[in-house]
C-alpha cells in the first residue's frame, strides 16, 4: 500500500483543524449516495482510479451526492478535531470534473462537543464565514476567512449538488484552557509549528500531531543538506508553561534520522516568527544529543521556564516523527534578570511614558509601548520595542532623531537642551572626549555636511566608538541614497533604544 502523506500545508503556521488525523468528524450530511462524506477529511490528496466502480457507479475519493431533482442544496456538518480561529479554507474539487459542485459556501458555529447532529441541524445558530462562491472543477478553491471567533463545527453547503474531494479548514488551534501535566507542544493543546529551515519531504505540522507516527511521511523530514549543516523548526506552545520533560521520536526514520538534536526555549508571548529565527535570547534546555534510528527518547529538563516557544535543532538533517513537551501551564512571567520588566510594569502610565521617552523620542513609539504593558519577559520587552519601531513611519523616525544632540556637542549646552537624556548622551559619546582638536573640527564639519544632505543629524550608536571610528562611519554613509540612509539611521536608533531601555532601572 502506498504511503499517504500528511495534508499539504498551504499556509505555514496554520493547522487543518478539520483533519481526521486531529479527530475531525463528518457528523451528518443531506446525501452521500455516491461517495462517503467522511472522505472529505482524510489526510493527503484525493486519489482517482479510473478502473474502480461500486454498485452505485464510479468510485470517487471524496463526498458526492446524487443529482438533485428537488429544490434545495446538499450540506455536511463537521465537528472540528480541535476548536480554533479559522483563517482560510480550501474546498478542493480535485478529480470531480463534470460532476463537481457548481457553488459552495461555509457556515460555522460554537457548540459543545457532544451536541447531537439533530440539534446542530435544527436549533444551533450558524454564522456564514465563506459566502456562496462558484467552484472551479478539478482544483483547489481557496477562500480567506475574516473572523477572530473560536469555532467548533462547520457546515459545508454544496450548491445544489455534486462532488467535493477534500475540505481543509486552516486555522489556529484554540482548545479549552487546560491545567496539570500536559503535552504543551501537541496540536490538541494548541501547539503550532511556525517556521522551519526546510520541510521538503513532509509538512512541519506533522511534528505535533496526535499519537505515534504510523508511517515515515507522517513526520517532519528535511532534504539532504549540501554540505551537511543544521536544520531547525520553531513552534509555539499551546500555552506558556513550565516544562519537565521532552520526548523526541524518530519512528520510521532509519537511514535518514538526524545524527544529533538539541532544543532551545524562550518566553515571548505573541512573538512574530521572523523575529525568532536568529534571536539571541534562545536558552538551550536540551544540549546536542545523539539520536537513534526508529526510536523514542525521553529527556528530563533542568531549566524549566516558563517558556512560550521551542526551537528544535537537528544536525545535520533528516527526520523527526514527533516532539512532545510535557509540562504545566503557567501564567508566570518569563526571565527578567535585570528587573526591567517588573520596573516598567509597576509604573503609572505617565511615569512609564516619561521613562520610555528617555529611550526613544518618538511619541507614537512611546504610546504603543505603554499600551503593550504588562510585559511578560525581557525578551518580549526588547522584541516589542524593536517590532513597534520598524512599523513606524519616516516622520516618527525623524522625530526620534531630533531628540539626540549632535556628536561632540558642548557638554553644558547638551545638559541644558537635552536634560532628560544628557547624562546618557555624554556616556554614549565618551569616545569624543579623548579626540584631538583636529578630529573634532573634522567631525563637526562632517556633521554639518551630513545635515545639509539628509535634513537630519548624523545618528550612530556611538557607545564604545572612538571619534576616529565615528568619523569613518560618517564618511562611509555621506554618499548614501537618502532613502537608504534614513533606514540605516533608523537601525542605529534601534540599537540606541535597546541600550537605553536596559539603563532604565540603573
N, C-alpha and C positions, 0 to 999 in steps of 0.2 A: 504493500500500500504506500502511495506517495505521501511524503511529509506535507503537512499543512502549516504554512507559516502563520504568524500572528497577524491580526488586522493591520493593514497598511497605515502608517502614521502620516495622514495628510497634513496634520497640524502638530508640530513638535510642541511638547509641553502640555498637550491635551490628551484625554483618555476617551476611548469609546465606551461611554457609560452603559450602553445597552448590550454590549458583547455578552454572548453566552458564557464566555470564559470568566466573566465577572459575576455571573448569576443572573444576567438579563433573561427575561422570560416573556414569550408571547402568550398572554393570558387568554385572550379570546379574539375572534375575528368574525366578520359577517359571512365570509365564504372563502374556503381554500380548497376548492374541488380538485384543481389540477396539481397544486403544489403546496405543501405544508407551510403555514406562516412562520413556524419555528425556525425555518431555514434563513429567514431574514437576518438573524442574529449570530449565525455561525461565523467563526473566525476564518480569515483567508478569503481570497476571491472566489466568486461563484464559478463552478465548473460546468462545461457543456459537452455532452457526449451525444453525437447525432444518431447513435445506434440504439439508444436505450428508450424503451417505452413501458408504460404501465397499462393497466386495464382501462384507464381513463384518458389515455393519449400520451403525447410525448412527455417523457420525464424531464422536469425542469428544476434546476437548483435555485430555489427562491420561493416566493409566495405568488401564486397565480389563482385567480378566481375564474369562474365560468363567465361566459358572455352574458351581460345583464340585459334582460328583456323587460324589466320593470323600472319605474322611477327610483332615483336614489343613487348611492355610491357605496363602494366597499370600504371597510375600515379594519384596523387591527390595533388592539390595546396591548401595550408592552410595559412591564414593570422593569425599571432600570436596575442593573446589577448593583450600582452604587448611586445614591442621590447626588445631584450636582447641579452646577450652573452650566447651562448649555450655551456653547459659543458658536457652533456650526453643525450642520447635518449634511450627510451625503445620502441621497436617495438614488441608489445605483440600479439601473435597469439592465446592465451587463448584456447578457445574450438574449434578452427579450427585444425582438425587433418588430415583427408585425403584430405582436401581442403585448406590447408594453402599455403601462398606464398612461393615458393621454395627459392627465393632470394629477397633481398630488399636493397635499397640504399637511401640516403637522400641528397638533394641539398638545398641551402639556398640563399636568395638574400635580398637586401635592396632596398625598393621601397616605394613611398608614399602610405598611407593607402587607397586612392581612386583609385589606379591603377586597371584597369579592368582585369578580368580573361584572356581575349584575349591578352592584352598587356603583362601580366605576362607570358603567354604561348609562345607567338610568338616573342617578342622583348626585353625581360628582360634578362640580363646576369645572369646565375646561377653558383654557386660555389659548388662543391661536398664537403660535410663535413663528410659523412659516406660512405665509399666505398662499392661496391656491396658485400654483406655478406650472406652466407647461413642462412636460418631461421630454428630454431627448432620449431617443431609443438607443439601446445598447451602450450606454455610457453613464458616467457619474453625473449626478445633478446636485452640485454643492450649493448650499444656501447659508448665509450668515444669520445668526440669531442675536437680537438685541434684547437681552433680559438679564438681570442680576439676581432673579429669584432662584431658589433651590427647588428643583422638580424631582419627583419620584416616579412618575409614569408619563408616557407619551401615547398619543393616538395618531397613527398614520392613516390618512384618508387617501384612498386610491380612487380617482375620479375619471370615469364612472366605474371601471373595472380593469382587468388585465393582469400584468405581471411586474413585480419588482424583485430584484435578486437579493439585494442586501440593503440594510438600513444601518448607518453609522451615526451615532449621537456623540459628537465630540464636545467634551466639556471638562470642567474642573471638579473633581470629586469633592463633595461636601457632606460627609457622613455625620451622623449624630456624634456629639462630643462624648468621648469615652474616658474612663478612668481605670486605674490599675495597670498591671503589666500588659503591654500590647505591642505588636509589631508596628511601630510608627511609620515605617517606610512603605508598608503594604498599601496597595491602591484602595483596599476596602477601608483603610484608616484615613484615606485622603492623601497618601503619599504620591508624588508625581515626579518622574524624571523630567528635568527641564532642558538640558542641553548635553551633548556628548561630542567628543572629538571625532567619533566615527560610529556609524550604525549600518555598515554596508550590507551585512548578511541578514540582520533582523532588527526590528524596531526596539528602541531603548525602553519603551513601556513594558516590554516583556519581563524586565528585571524584577518588577514588583507585583507581578500577577499572583493570584491565589494558588496555593498548592505547589507541589514539586513540578518541575518542567517535564512534560510527558515525552517530548522529542527535542532534538538539538535546536531546531529552528524556533522553538518557543522560549529561548533565552536571548541574551544580548551578545552579539558577536561582531567584532571589528575585522576589517580586512587585514591581510598581512602587510605590515609596515616595512617600507624600504627607504633607508636602512632601519633595522629594528629600533623602536623608540619607546614611546609612552602613550597609552590611550587612557581616557578618563570619561566619567559620566557624573553629572551633578544632579542631585534630586532634592526636592523639598519634602520634609517630613509632614505628615498629615496634621500634626500639632507639635508645637515646641515641646521638647521633652528631655528628661534625664535618662540617658541610655546606660544599660548594664551589660548588654551582650549583643554581639554581631554574629550573623551566620552568612558564610559565603559558600555557594553551591556551584559545582561545575558539572552537574549531571549531563551526560551525553556528549560532553566535550572531552575527547580522548587524545587525539593527536593535535588538538588545536586549543587546549586550555592555556591560560596565561601562566608564565613561569612563576611570577610573584604578584602580590596585590597589597595595597595599603588603603586606608580610609582616613579622610580628614573631615573636620566638622567646624562650623561657625554658627554664630547667632545673629541673624539679621532678618526679622520678620518683613515679608514683602519685598525682598531684595530682587532687583532686576537681574535676570540670568546673565546678561552681558557683563555685569559688574563682578560676577562671581568667578569667572574663568581663571583669572590670574590674581585674585585678591590676596593681599599679603597676610590677612588675618586667619587663614586656614590653620587649624590646630590638628596635628596628627594624633588620632586616637587609636589607630592600629598601624604599627610600623610595617614596612615591607616584609611580607611573609610568603614563604614558598607554598604553592598550591599543588594539588594532585589531580590526576585525571578522574572524571566521573565520581566526584567526591562531595562531601558536605562537612564543613568545619565550623565549630563554634569558638568564639573568642570573647573572654571576659574583659571588660573595659575598666581602666583606672580613671581616666579623665571623662567624667560622665555628662558634663554640660550644666545647664540645659543648652540644647542646640536646636537650630531650625533647619539646617541644610547639611547634607553629607556629600563628599566627593570621593568616589571610588576610583583609584588609580590602578591600572594593570600594566605590567611590564613583561614582554614588550607589546603584546597584542593578544587577541584570542577571544574566548567566550566565557561568560559567567551566566549561569542559568537563573540564579536568584540571589538577591541581597535581602537579608532580614535584619532589622534594627529594633531590638526589644528594649522597652523602657517604659517609663511612667510619664504621662503628660504633665507639664509643669508650666505655670504662668509666671514663674520667677524670671527676673531679668538675667541676661547673659553677662559675660565678662565685662567688668568696668574697673580695670586695675588702678586707674588714677582717681576714681570717684567723680569723674567728669559728668557722667550721665546723671548720677544722683544729685549733683550740684545743680545742673540745669533744670532738671525736672522739679526741683524744690523751689525754684524762683517763681515770683509772680510774673504775669505776662509782661508787665512793664519792665521789671528788673531783668527778665530774660532778654527782652529787646535791647536794653542798654548794654548787656553783656555781649550779645551776639554782634552788635554793630561795631564793636571793637575788633571783631574778627574779619568782618566784611561790611563795607559801607553801602551795599545795595539794599534799598528799602524793601523791595519785594523778596529778596533772599531772606532777610531777617523775618518778615511776616510769615513766610512759608515755613521757616524753621520753628518759629514759636508755635504755629498751628500743628506741627508734626509731633509735638510732645504728647505723651511721655515717650522718650526713647527707651529702648529695651536693652541696648548694649552699646559699647563704644564703637563696635563695628557698624552698627546701624547709624549712629550719630554721624560719624565721618562719611559713611556711604550716602546718607540722605543729603548731607551738606554738598557733596560733590554732584549728586544727581540733580538737585534743585538748581545749582549754579549753571549746569550745562543746558538746562531747559529755559533759561532766561534769554532776554534779547540783547542786542548790541547796546541799547541805551542803559540797561541795567548794569552791564559790564563797565561802561564808561563812568557811570555814577560811582561804582565801587573804586575805580581808578582815581577818581577825584579826591578820595579820602586819604591818598598817600602823599607824603611830601616828596619833593624831588630828591634824587640821590645826592648826598653831600650837602643838604640844606643846613643853614646855620642852626645850631642846636637851640639857641634861645628863641629864634623865630619859630622853629619847629614846635617847641613846647607851648608857645602861645597859640599857634594856629591849629595844632592837632593835639590838644590837651588829652583827649581820651586815649590816644594810642602813641603818644610821643615817646614814652619810655620803651615801648616795643620797637618803634622805628629806629631809635638810637641803637638798640641792641642788634637789630637786623642789619644795620648799616655800619657795624663796628669795623668792618674791613676798610672803610673810607678813612677812619681816624688816623691810621698809620701811613696814609698815602702822602707822597711828596706834593708840594705846591703845584708843580708842573702837571702831574697826573690829574689833580683836582681841577685845574683850569681846562684841561682837555676834556675831562668828564662833563664839566659844566657846559662847554661848547657843544659837545655831542648831544647832551640833553636838549639844548635849545634847537639844534638841527632836527632832532627826532620829533619834538613837539610841533615844529613848523611843518614837517612832512605828514605826520599822522593825526595831528589835532588832539593829542593826549600825551601825558608824561610817560617816560620810559618806565615800564613795570618789569621788575625782575625779582625773583625770590633771592634776596641778597644774603640770606643767612649763610655764614661760612665763606663768603666770597671776598676776595681782596678787591681793591679798587681797580687793579690791572685786569682782573678777571671780569669785573663788571663792564669795563671799557671794551674788552674783547667781545662780550655778549652784545653790547650796543652796536659795535662795528659790524657784527655778523647779521644784525637784524635791520639796519638802517635802509637797506635796499629792497626789503621785502615788499611784496604786493600788499597794499593797505588792508584788504580783507583778510589775507592770511595772517598779517601781523596782529590784527585785532584778536584772532583766536589764539595766537601764541601768547599774547599778553594775558588773555583770559586764563590760559593754562598756568602762567606764573602766579596769577591771583589765586587760583585754586590751591597751589602749594602754600602760599602765604596764609590763606584762610585755615588750612589744616594745622599749620604751626601755631597760629594764634588761638584756635579753638583749644588746643592742648594746654595753652597757658591760662585759660580762664579760671582754673582753680588754684593757680600759683599765687 
